[in-house]
Amino acid sequence: MSVPSAEPATSGSSTLVLFHSVCGLRPAVHAGADRLRAAGHEVIVPDLFGGRTADSVVDGMVIKEEIGTDELLRRAVAAVAPYADRGLVYAGLSFGGSVAQNLALADEKARGLLLMHGTSDLADGASADELPVQLHVADPDPFEPHDWLNAWYLRMRRAGADVEVFRYAGAGHLFTDPDLPDYDAEAAEAAWKVALGFLADLPERG
């Protein structure tokens, strides 16, 4: 686990879309968005579950399956459409990371991709065109096993992404949510600090 020695500079500002986890738009998501706003970023936080939340990944998966993958993607695309011409940074927590990754790779104006707790498979022929990507994940993580993450990393690199991966030994899957059993205060603080540094250093993309 890599931990910076001080709060990162906030010289750069971005417009971010932050997608919630499979547990829905919980208070921890709003807290994360507020932390990003305090660093000078504009943050849009869509509610893909229409107000429904869950207290576990298992219960959240039930909501996800009831709504359906196609409808969730439609909602995500609709949420980002008004901001797409700005050059967005896509961010997501667990399931939200999967959504963020798919939208970022389909958006040639995307400035960056910040993944907390989750990834997605890449379509054959996907192109990331030097997209800055940062992933924060528990180690080990039952939802993001090592073999999967190694393959994901190689495919992202082949697609042209500039990828960093930070692993947090002993943390639970959703270690940034204080109201869930997975929470790890040290890992959460470290991850947000590194993420803020990543966002501050993002280059402009023409």
C-alpha positions in Angstrom: 0.0 0.0 0.0 1.4 3.4 -1.0 0.6 6.3 1.3 1.6 9.9 0.5 3.3 11.9 3.2 1.1 14.9 2.8 -2.2 16.1 1.4 -1.8 16.5 -2.4 -1.9 19.8 -4.1 -5.3 20.8 -5.7 -3.8 22.7 -8.6 -6.1 21.0 -11.2 -9.9 20.8 -11.1 -12.1 18.4 -13.0 -15.8 17.6 -13.5 -16.3 14.1 -12.1 -19.2 11.6 -12.3 -19.1 9.3 -9.3 -21.1 6.1 -9.6 -22.2 4.4 -6.4 -21.6 0.7 -5.5 -24.1 -2.1 -5.7 -25.2 -1.0 -2.2 -26.7 2.2 -3.8 -26.3 5.8 -3.0 -25.3 5.5 0.6 -24.0 8.3 2.9 -20.4 7.2 2.2 -20.8 8.1 -1.5 -22.0 11.6 -0.7 -19.1 11.9 1.8 -16.6 10.9 -0.9 -18.2 13.4 -3.3 -17.9 16.1 -0.7 -14.3 15.3 -0.2 -13.6 15.7 -3.9 -15.6 19.0 -4.0 -13.5 20.3 -1.1 -10.5 19.8 -3.3 -12.0 22.0 -6.0 -13.7 19.5 -8.2 -17.3 19.5 -9.5 -18.9 16.2 -8.7 -22.1 14.7 -10.2 -23.5 11.7 -8.2 -26.2 9.8 -10.1 -28.6 7.5 -8.3 -28.8 4.5 -10.6 -31.0 2.6 -8.1 -33.8 5.3 -7.8 -33.3 5.7 -4.1 -32.9 2.1 -3.1 -30.0 1.1 -1.0 -28.6 -2.1 0.6 -26.5 -3.0 3.7 -24.6 -5.8 1.9 -23.2 -6.6 -1.5 -25.5 -9.7 -1.6 -28.7 -7.5 -1.0 -27.4 -4.9 -3.5 -27.0 -7.6 -6.2 -30.7 -8.3 -5.8 -31.5 -4.7 -6.6 -29.1 -4.7 -9.5 -30.6 -7.8 -11.0 -34.2 -6.5 -10.6 -33.4 -3.3 -12.5 -31.2 -5.0 -15.1 -27.9 -4.3 -16.7 -29.4 -2.6 -19.8 -31.5 -0.2 -17.8 -28.7 0.7 -15.4 -26.5 1.5 -18.4 -29.2 3.6 -19.9 -29.6 5.5 -16.7 -25.8 6.0 -16.5 -25.5 7.3 -20.0 -28.5 9.7 -19.4 -26.8 11.0 -16.3 -23.6 12.0 -18.0 -25.0 13.2 -21.2 -25.5 16.9 -20.1 -21.8 17.1 -19.1 -20.1 15.0 -21.8 -18.6 17.9 -23.7 -16.6 19.0 -20.7 -14.1 16.2 -20.8 -15.2 14.2 -17.8 -13.4 12.2 -15.2 -15.3 9.0 -14.6 -15.2 7.5 -11.1 -17.0 4.6 -9.4 -17.2 2.4 -6.3 -17.2 -1.4 -6.9 -20.2 -1.9 -9.3 -20.0 1.8 -10.0 -16.4 1.3 -11.1 -17.6 -1.1 -13.8 -20.1 1.5 -15.0 -17.4 4.2 -15.0 -14.9 2.1 -16.9 -17.4 1.3 -19.6 -18.4 4.9 -20.1 -14.9 6.2 -20.0 -13.6 3.9 -22.7 -16.5 4.9 -24.9 -15.8 8.6 -24.4 -12.9 10.0 -26.5 -13.0 13.2 -24.4 -12.6 11.4 -21.0 -9.8 13.0 -18.9 -9.4 10.1 -16.4 -10.8 7.0 -14.8 -10.8 6.5 -11.0 -11.8 3.1 -9.8 -12.5 2.3 -6.2 -13.0 -1.4 -5.4 -14.1 -2.5 -8.8 -13.3 -3.0 -12.5 -15.0 -4.3 -15.6 -14.0 -6.5 -18.5 -12.8 -4.8 -21.7 -14.4 -5.4 -25.1 -12.2 -6.8 -27.8 -10.5 -3.9 -29.6 -11.1 -1.4 -26.8 -8.9 1.7 -27.0 -8.0 3.9 -24.0 -5.7 6.2 -25.9 -3.3 7.1 -23.0 -6.2 7.5 -20.6 -5.0 8.0 -17.0 -6.5 5.2 -14.8 -6.1 4.6 -11.1 -7.5 1.6 -9.2 -7.8 1.2 -5.5 -8.6 -2.4 -4.3 -8.5 -4.6 -1.2 -5.9 -7.3 -1.1 -7.2 -9.9 -1.3 -10.6 -9.1 -2.6 -13.1 -11.9 -3.3 -14.8 -9.8 -6.1 -11.5 -8.8 -7.7 -9.1 -11.8 -7.4 -5.5 -11.6 -8.3 -5.7 -13.5 -11.6 -8.5 -11.3 -12.8 -6.7 -8.1 -11.8 -3.5 -9.2 -13.5 -5.4 -9.9 -16.7 -7.4 -6.6 -16.4 -4.2 -4.7 -16.0 -2.5 -6.2 -19.0 -5.6 -5.6 -21.2 -5.9 -2.0 -20.0 -2.2 -1.4 -20.9 -2.7 -3.0 -24.3 -5.6 -0.7 -24.9 -3.3 2.2 -24.3 -4.3 3.3 -20.7 -1.8 4.7 -18.2 -2.6 2.5 -15.3 -1.8 2.6 -11.6 -3.0 0.0 -9.1 -3.0 0.4 -5.3 -3.7 -2.6 -3.1 -4.7 -2.4 0.6 -3.8 -5.5 2.5 -6.4 -6.8 4.9 -9.1 -4.3 4.0 -12.6 -5.4 3.1 -14.1 -5.0 -0.4 -15.9 -1.7 0.3 -13.3 -0.4 2.7 -14.3 3.3 2.2 -17.8 2.9 3.6 -17.8 3.6 7.4 -21.2 2.0 7.8 -20.3 -1.4 6.4 -18.3 -4.2 8.0 -15.7 -3.9 5.2 -14.6 -0.5 6.4 -10.9 0.1 7.1 -10.2 3.7 8.2 -6.5 3.6 7.4 -7.0 2.2 3.9 -9.8 4.6 3.2 -7.8 7.6 4.2 -4.8 6.5 2.2 -6.9 5.7 -0.9 -8.7 9.1 -0.9 -5.3 11.0 -0.5 -3.8 9.1 -3.4 -6.9 9.6 -5.5 -6.9 13.4 -4.9 -3.3 13.5 -6.0 -4.2 11.6 -9.2 -7.0 14.0 -9.9 -4.8 17.1 -9.3 -2.2 15.9 -11.8 -4.6 14.9 -14.6 -3.5 16.5 -18.0 -5.9 18.2 -20.3 -7.0 16.1 -23.2 -7.7 17.7 -26.5 
